[in-house]
């Protein structure tokens, strides 16, 4: 299982890379000022980073309990990313509507488009992260004499 330092490195690198991509893309796509989209992106990233840490910790514990290992198949990676984004969507939509002064429906469309972006981004980023920083093998329990 990953240690706390590795989880923090993962969350920070994911969010910084995502911010560098999503704020300018969102400003361009929705014809919003970069500053406003930047605020939405930073607040969203902060919430997402906290959720990322907690969600991945819980997911890893569930995998160990249910299947006994942390290897993720492509379908499990897809489920992992979809569930993460669904949880985040429910928290961020009201904030986006309020900050940008748009309707909840507009905020929903924006949030879903950001979620689709992050779904694809998370799938690729997490796969690459696991290749660059492999999950350490489980430590053997100390032998009892």
Secondary structure, DSSP 8 states (H G I E B T S, - for coil): ---HHHHHHHHHHHHHHHHHHHHHHHHHHHT--HHHHHHHHHHHHHHHHHHHHHHHHHHHHHHHHHHSS----HHHHHHHHHHHHHHHHHHHHHHHHHHHT--HHHHHHHHHHHHHHHHHHHHHHHHHHHHHS------------
